[in-house]
Amino acid sequence: QVNLAASGGGPVQAGGSLRLSCTASEVTEITYCVGWFRQVPGKEREGVALIDDDGSTSYTDSVKGRFTVSLDITKNTLYLQMNSLKPEDTATYYCAAAAGLVAKRLCVLPLETPGWFGAWGQGTQVTVSS
């Protein structure tokens, strides 16, 4: 079971930028889907950005043009560059990973359910003030 460690959250003013990082303890799979989710209290976890082993990306509509997901295989690290942040981006952000061909086929937002992601990071809080 891979362990994911997320970092990079914090307070930021509207219009600012943050870069989240998520480092995996090991990468043994060659076919996978990894990405970022966010959750606010009382709401369901929302898929924000996904990327597969081919580098194909998918974003939720509200972050298109502002967020960029990327992967550095040499460092086993997933990134989420967040620009032009808005107060509505305030949430706890989680990284997640799923391996296999089925995961790769399902690696498109919006997801019906994130339940098939087998590994999750601990969450990092992003707070955007107006």
C-alpha beads as a LAMMPS data file, in Angstrom:
LAMMPS data file: protein, C-alpha beads

130 atoms
129 bonds

1 atom types
1 bond types

-500.0 500.0 xlo xhi
-500.0 500.0 ylo yhi
-500.0 500.0 zlo zhi

Masses

1 110.0

Atoms # bond

1 1 1 0.000 0.000 0.000
2 1 1 1.512 3.289 -1.096
3 1 1 1.603 6.138 1.414
4 1 1 0.924 9.679 0.221
5 1 1 2.111 12.795 2.028
6 1 1 0.545 16.104 1.022
7 1 1 1.940 19.529 1.819
8 1 1 1.934 23.127 0.670
9 1 1 -1.371 24.432 1.944
10 1 1 -1.795 27.582 3.960
11 1 1 -3.443 30.979 4.068
12 1 1 -3.364 33.169 0.964
13 1 1 -5.160 36.261 -0.232
14 1 1 -7.535 36.172 -3.161
15 1 1 -5.627 36.396 -6.418
16 1 1 -2.596 34.722 -4.930
17 1 1 -0.941 31.405 -5.687
18 1 1 -0.007 28.203 -3.895
19 1 1 1.629 24.971 -4.987
20 1 1 0.572 21.761 -3.325
21 1 1 2.852 18.725 -3.333
22 1 1 2.105 15.074 -2.737
23 1 1 4.951 12.603 -2.407
24 1 1 4.418 8.865 -2.714
25 1 1 6.391 6.415 -0.608
26 1 1 6.963 4.275 -3.678
27 1 1 5.751 3.930 -7.252
28 1 1 5.553 0.394 -8.575
29 1 1 2.667 0.701 -10.995
30 1 1 3.057 1.773 -14.616
31 1 1 -0.635 2.411 -15.238
32 1 1 -2.426 4.756 -12.864
33 1 1 -4.570 7.768 -12.172
34 1 1 -3.532 10.296 -9.541
35 1 1 -4.950 13.621 -8.590
36 1 1 -6.316 16.165 -6.175
37 1 1 -9.629 16.409 -4.388
38 1 1 -10.998 18.999 -2.001
39 1 1 -13.622 19.033 0.682
40 1 1 -15.331 21.618 2.838
41 1 1 -17.322 20.711 5.955
42 1 1 -20.785 19.452 5.159
43 1 1 -20.078 18.832 1.492
44 1 1 -18.961 15.858 -0.550
45 1 1 -15.365 15.484 -1.606
46 1 1 -14.893 17.070 -5.023
47 1 1 -12.453 16.042 -7.711
48 1 1 -10.278 19.007 -8.678
49 1 1 -7.626 17.710 -11.072
50 1 1 -6.496 14.310 -12.317
51 1 1 -3.526 13.081 -14.336
52 1 1 -2.745 9.624 -15.673
53 1 1 0.488 7.885 -16.559
54 1 1 0.316 9.259 -20.115
55 1 1 0.142 12.792 -18.782
56 1 1 -3.480 13.279 -19.758
57 1 1 -5.181 15.741 -17.436
58 1 1 -8.720 16.531 -16.399
59 1 1 -10.024 19.459 -14.355
60 1 1 -13.248 20.434 -12.727
61 1 1 -14.800 23.403 -14.528
62 1 1 -14.330 25.865 -11.681
63 1 1 -10.516 25.605 -11.758
64 1 1 -9.852 25.370 -15.499
65 1 1 -7.329 27.975 -16.571
66 1 1 -6.237 28.613 -12.975
67 1 1 -4.950 25.272 -11.669
68 1 1 -2.359 22.978 -13.227
69 1 1 -1.707 19.389 -12.172
70 1 1 1.666 17.821 -12.930
71 1 1 3.723 14.798 -12.027
72 1 1 7.470 14.388 -11.494
73 1 1 8.104 10.666 -11.701
74 1 1 11.770 11.068 -10.761
75 1 1 10.669 12.474 -7.405
76 1 1 7.499 10.372 -6.964
77 1 1 5.721 13.698 -6.511
78 1 1 2.414 15.083 -7.701
79 1 1 1.863 18.833 -7.812
80 1 1 -1.074 21.202 -8.008
81 1 1 -0.180 24.733 -9.014
82 1 1 -3.038 27.004 -7.997
83 1 1 -3.138 30.533 -9.392
84 1 1 -5.715 33.314 -9.172
85 1 1 -7.114 31.771 -6.034
86 1 1 -10.630 32.659 -4.957
87 1 1 -12.306 32.439 -1.540
88 1 1 -14.447 29.589 -2.884
89 1 1 -11.252 27.543 -3.339
90 1 1 -10.973 27.361 0.450
91 1 1 -11.019 23.675 1.422
92 1 1 -8.960 20.790 2.659
93 1 1 -7.108 19.377 -0.323
94 1 1 -6.320 15.678 -0.604
95 1 1 -4.141 13.816 -3.051
96 1 1 -5.144 10.345 -4.151
97 1 1 -3.879 7.516 -6.309
98 1 1 -5.366 4.534 -8.093
99 1 1 -3.548 1.912 -10.147
100 1 1 -4.512 -0.217 -13.110
101 1 1 -6.185 -0.005 -16.511
102 1 1 -9.658 0.549 -15.072
103 1 1 -8.378 3.497 -13.047
104 1 1 -6.770 4.924 -16.142
105 1 1 -10.036 4.625 -18.108
106 1 1 -11.983 6.310 -15.310
107 1 1 -9.448 9.116 -14.931
108 1 1 -11.766 11.903 -16.137
109 1 1 -13.690 14.511 -14.148
110 1 1 -16.379 14.686 -13.014
111 1 1 -16.298 11.360 -11.208
112 1 1 -19.390 9.507 -10.110
113 1 1 -17.499 8.537 -6.981
114 1 1 -13.889 8.804 -5.785
115 1 1 -14.321 5.519 -3.941
116 1 1 -12.077 3.582 -6.306
117 1 1 -8.994 5.571 -5.323
118 1 1 -7.112 3.230 -3.024
119 1 1 -4.569 5.598 -1.528
120 1 1 -5.169 9.009 0.028
121 1 1 -2.942 11.656 1.514
122 1 1 -3.692 13.235 4.874
123 1 1 -5.065 16.519 3.549
124 1 1 -3.670 20.013 3.551
125 1 1 -5.745 23.103 4.325
126 1 1 -5.993 25.958 1.851
127 1 1 -7.634 29.136 3.089
128 1 1 -8.216 32.001 0.662
129 1 1 -9.226 35.332 2.156
130 1 1 -10.951 38.101 0.254

Bonds

1 1 1 2
2 1 2 3
3 1 3 4
4 1 4 5
5 1 5 6
6 1 6 7
7 1 7 8
8 1 8 9
9 1 9 10
10 1 10 11
11 1 11 12
12 1 12 13
13 1 13 14
14 1 14 15
15 1 15 16
16 1 16 17
17 1 17 18
18 1 18 19
19 1 19 20
20 1 20 21
21 1 21 22
22 1 22 23
23 1 23 24
24 1 24 25
25 1 25 26
26 1 26 27
27 1 27 28
28 1 28 29
29 1 29 30
30 1 30 31
31 1 31 32
32 1 32 33
33 1 33 34
34 1 34 35
35 1 35 36
36 1 36 37
37 1 37 38
38 1 38 39
39 1 39 40
40 1 40 41
41 1 41 42
42 1 42 43
43 1 43 44
44 1 44 45
45 1 45 46
46 1 46 47
47 1 47 48
48 1 48 49
49 1 49 50
50 1 50 51
51 1 51 52
52 1 52 53
53 1 53 54
54 1 54 55
55 1 55 56
56 1 56 57
57 1 57 58
58 1 58 59
59 1 59 60
60 1 60 61
61 1 61 62
62 1 62 63
63 1 63 64
64 1 64 65
65 1 65 66
66 1 66 67
67 1 67 68
68 1 68 69
69 1 69 70
70 1 70 71
71 1 71 72
72 1 72 73
73 1 73 74
74 1 74 75
75 1 75 76
76 1 76 77
77 1 77 78
78 1 78 79
79 1 79 80
80 1 80 81
81 1 81 82
82 1 82 83
83 1 83 84
84 1 84 85
85 1 85 86
86 1 86 87
87 1 87 88
88 1 88 89
89 1 89 90
90 1 90 91
91 1 91 92
92 1 92 93
93 1 93 94
94 1 94 95
95 1 95 96
96 1 96 97
97 1 97 98
98 1 98 99
99 1 99 100
100 1 100 101
101 1 101 102
102 1 102 103
103 1 103 104
104 1 104 105
105 1 105 106
106 1 106 107
107 1 107 108
108 1 108 109
109 1 109 110
110 1 110 111
111 1 111 112
112 1 112 113
113 1 113 114
114 1 114 115
115 1 115 116
116 1 116 117
117 1 117 118
118 1 118 119
119 1 119 120
120 1 120 121
121 1 121 122
122 1 122 123
123 1 123 124
124 1 124 125
125 1 125 126
126 1 126 127
127 1 127 128
128 1 128 129
129 1 129 130
